[in-house]
Amino acid sequence: MNAETSAEPFIIHESRIAPGTQGTIAIPVSQQVTGLNSALSLRVMHGARRGPCVFVSAAIHGDEIIGTAVIQRLLERLSPEMLAGTIIFAPAVNIYGFAAHSRYLPDRRDLNRSFPGAEHGSLAAQLAHCFLTHVIDRCSLGIDIHSAAVHRYNLPQIRIASGSPYLSELAMAFGAPIIIESPLRPGSMRALAHERETPMLLLEAGEALRFDRFALNVGVAGVLRVLAHIGMIDAEDGLEDVHVPLRSNRSSWVRAPRGGVSRRIHKSGDAVRKGEPLAFVGGLFGEDPIKLVSPSDGVIIGHATLPIVNQGDALFHIAEVDALNHAGEHSDSIVEALAVSDPPFPAAPLLDEDEVL
């Protein structure tokens, strides 16, 4: 290795990570009610060769833990000796919610609505400012991993801001079943990164407080493909073997027409036609069942896993897809048959799970 390709030490907070090594960093954030300090825990993997700096983060909502498991498996697969550049892993950004099995911080604020934060602001503001200063501002790319809320499941999907060919390229490289072009939300990490011209991919996958094999496999394989695609690891990006994902920029929620017990016919990943039955909701004895139907041609990207419902509960999240035929006329699920679609309709807001319940 010559001087032109060898890396310099990576300095973060009060730590110095030598090229070809890794280290665990605890950056103080605030003081708990016990008087003990709390910290943002990071694992920094600093490659022996020069390259970009990327972060992979999880549990910005404390109960969305699937990304924590993805990061653990990435740490088993990667090593600093094989790396060109630096990866900052943040397996539990909202450590307070992570420990309490809660989406929120102790002050009931949503960390993903608190950026850019403030050094001397609320607890959420302090944590957001810490993550901005030590992670986002150091990186040229971020991959943030989320899941659905409690009693809900999300088909693995990449969410990106519209109008960016580079993000579209990275999303295609990731290889999740569907790419959603979703508007940036004020105060979110993704909006802040966009303002600082740091591209970000957001993976939605699985269910809060649960791990599932499919979501994990998609997450791990996707991050590795992106790292290969941008030249950080010497591996094929696998694009030749990845099905082209569906694309959508508009979605709708189908809600329970009555209270009672639901019986699902479809689940996340299924392609559905307008007017096709999704579920039936009946009373305690199964009486007077009402049929739910799909409002459009599309793909179910999220569903409620709890069959006991109140009237108005959101039961299905359907991404509208213009060219559904390409998803496979003889396939029950886009997990098995994927295709590209470029919807012509304008973007519609994609709400967070807690905003639709």
Disulfide bonds with the S-S distance in Angstrom:
none
